[in-house]
């Protein structure tokens, strides 16, 4: 079982001098092409093209030196509500081995892969050196799906933009709906929090091979769960 998480816009700064280490080497040609195009883009153009706010200029500048930048394990690089709920620092090696993260820059990485801080989202259009401006979906094509299809049963918690970069037929997907004024809505904060909590329960619990088994783990963890085919909805 592999639990596939979304990345976060916020990322921890710093790291160590160790070089990048990336799983799934078949993705390396596209990774290298994207890094080359980021490095070649002047920071002002990058901020405008990628819609990076002025307050994040320093982060944008880090895109121009990705190969020389400090690295840290991906599971600690990404921060925010989901990762706070996951609490990766308290997970053992076995649990971490079940976790992977979608990425606009790297396609998909394992929790322990060493990555730099970067700024690039799944919905971005990044100018290429040939003058075209392809979407990230066009850049990745079918390559992410092909890699993920070889990894057995997947619980896909990625958000829409990242799911579209590499959909996985047969994966269990997770949706979180919140009761608001008698109606159900997807509320960003709760969506992230409870996905993080479910990912923790799955990473630490018995291995699952079906959506029904994922639903059983979720129920045991205290969630109200509804199933429709391979889609699980947590009602909170």
C-alpha positions, 0 to 999 in steps of 0.5 A: 500500500502506498499513501499518496499525499498532496504537497503544500504551498508552504515549505520549511526553509534550510536543510543540509548539504546533502545532494538531492535524492529522488525515487522513480528515476524514470521521471528524471528527464522531465524533472531535469527539464523543469529545473532547467526552465526554472533556472533560466527564468529571471526572478521577476518574470518567474514571480509574474508567470507563477503568480508568486506574491512579492512577500515570497520573492526570496522563495522564488529566487531559490528556484534559480539554484535548485541543484545547489540548494540545501535539502531535507526529507520531503516529508519534513520539507512540506508543512501546513495543516495536513502535515501537522496532523500527520506528525511525520516526526513521530512516525517510524521507518515502516510507516514513512515507507508507505508515504509518497507526495505528489509534486509539480516539480518532481512528479512524485517523491517518497517521504524520505527523498531529499529535496530542496525548497521550491515554488511551483504549483500543479496549476502553473504554466512554466515557460520553456526555453523553446518559447512555448508555455506548457501546463504542468499536466502537458509536461508530465503527460502519462509519466506519473500515471505509468510510475504509480501504476506499478506500485500496487494499491494506492490511497490517493489523497492528492488535491485536484490539480495534482491528481490531474498530473497523474491519475491512477485507475483503481486507486482509493480516493479520499474526500472530506465533507463538513456539515455546515448549516445543514449542508455538506461542504468541502472546507479546506482546513478540515479537508487537510486536517482529516486527510493528515489524520487518516494518512497517519492511521493508514501509515501506522496500521495494517496494510490495505489492499482495497478501498473497503479495507481503507474504510475499515481503518478510517472507521476504527480511527473514529471517522464517519465514512461513506463509500461510492466505488473506490471513493471514500468520503469522511463526514466530519 
